[in-house]
Amino acid sequence: MCSSDLSRPINIFSPPNPSSFVRMPGERYNPRSMDSLETVKQYHEMTKHDFNRYAPALGYMDWANQPNPYRRYEETAFIQLPILSKDQDPLSPPYDSLYSHNSIPSHPCTVSSVSRFLEYALSITAWKVAGENKWALRSNPSSGNLHPTEGYLFLGETLGETLVPGLYHYAPKVHGLEQRMTCSSELAAQLLHAFPPHTFLMGLSSIHWREAWKYGERAFRYCQHDIGHALGTVRIAAATLGWKVILLTELTDHMVGGFLGLNRLQNFDQNEPEFPELIMAIWPHLDCKPHPISLSLPPETMDSLMEQNWFGTANRLSRDKPIPWEGIDAVTKASWKKTNTSSKDSISYLSPQNTSDSPAPGRLTQEHNQVSAHQIIHQRRSALAFDGQTSIPASRFFTMLERVMPQADKPIRERPQPWDILPWPSTIHLALFVHRVDDLPSGLYLLLRDSTSSKKDMFQSAMHEQFVWDTPRSEERRVGKECRSRWSPYH
């Protein structure tokens, strides 16, 4: 349930200790009696939809208090990025070439290439109109089109005449950068000395209230979901420019939040906090020399950045104070990363050269190879209706499946994008309801995204005994046989 104290601010750098709250009669949740992992698991269980009820939410749409989907910083410099046509440099490569190692020449880091990168990663790509209603579509998908994700850039070099070293917030509605902090080029070089030349950083954060306004206590789930969407679009956007990306896994949430300026509570309405999620390193891949890529940032230099000149005050998003949900507070605190989780603070990064006998995953026909990444990114939509007749070829369906396979048995530098951004194996697998795929029987299928036999045995033992696990013959062409199985209660 939501808290009875509607006036309390939330300090995200000292997350509140939530009291117990009631779900259903006789069903209580007391995170103070659990460790962090159990609190996260309990949140997951308690915010599931049930066969007889929905998960806790307000119960209606408070349209008058809908949060603004656009964060803006006032009283700071705004740098308009060039709005490029599809025919202006940097030009988009064919979409299929994104899945072939080093097949795209690396563009230098310029104002124009940064603009194109943000266009493909987080920008508004279309506007839809229905009657008097008008709403934006963005390159990064979002649950309910509510967009809790905010993006930040740290530039270590001067670009053009206006972008100096420092931290910037990306404003998608106007496709521009808002200056949050400036620093000397020497200090920026100290921060990025463990990375390849011309590296810049990108940070992502979440505003839980944007999702909680509609989805109530489930909002934390959707925010994490949308961070995954943004990770994917950032990696794809970088691939169109021949750039590489890696997630800096060895930063604590406190370090991420401080670096993005989210701990400067005087710059925010404390009833609408913004929560740190992650920082990525992005660099032009100009050669194939091995580079030790750091998975962290030097703490002393980060501390020095906190003492630089900071600018801007975040806008208020809602007319009234948000409805606070204590379950969200509890899982935020429980999942807060307080320490580094591994002893691996760097990786050796060297992408293999593309060769003619090493085809891109899921290479299609020449016709499909010529569809540009620009077109695919700008035409992204959510599926709302189908005609009940159109089918797709099995080859195209299997190409889609192959592109979600992370190939985690390979070194990270050899994995296909976007899976080369994450230094851990897959933990999510796909249950697919298949219908109208040519030469593939309709039914329920499971796609295991790693090929270990124990994983298949685990899933099979958890499912109904009457399910039949077999592999359609048409699948054996490309995707590993051990990675899929078909379920059907009718065989």
Salt bridges, closest charged atoms under 4 A:
GLU38 OE2 - LYS41 NZ 3.97
GLU45 OE2 - LYS48 NZ 3.25
ASP96 OD1 - ARG403 NH2 2.79
GLU119 OE1 - ARG116 NH1 2.96
GLU119 OE2 - HIS374 ND1 3.82
GLU119 OE2 - HIS378 NE2 2.66
GLU150 OE1 - HIS169 NE2 2.64
GLU150 OE2 - ARG210 NH1 2.74
GLU157 OE2 - HIS198 ND1 2.96
GLU178 OE2 - ARG72 NE 2.38
GLU178 OE1 - HIS169 ND1 2.80
GLU217 OE1 - ARG23 NH2 2.41
ASP226 OD1 - HIS229 ND1 3.43
ASP269 OD2 - ARG316 NH1 3.17
GLU272 OE2 - ARG316 NE 3.34
GLU274 OE1 - ARG71 NE 3.05
ASP287 OD1 - HIS291 NE2 3.32
ASP320 OD2 - ARG319 NH2 2.72
ASP329 OD2 - ARG8 NH2 2.63
GLU402 OE1 - ARG478 NE 2.56
ASP420 OD1 - ARG235 NE 2.91
ASP450 OD2 - LYS455 NZ 2.78
GLU475 OE2 - ARG484 NE 2.66
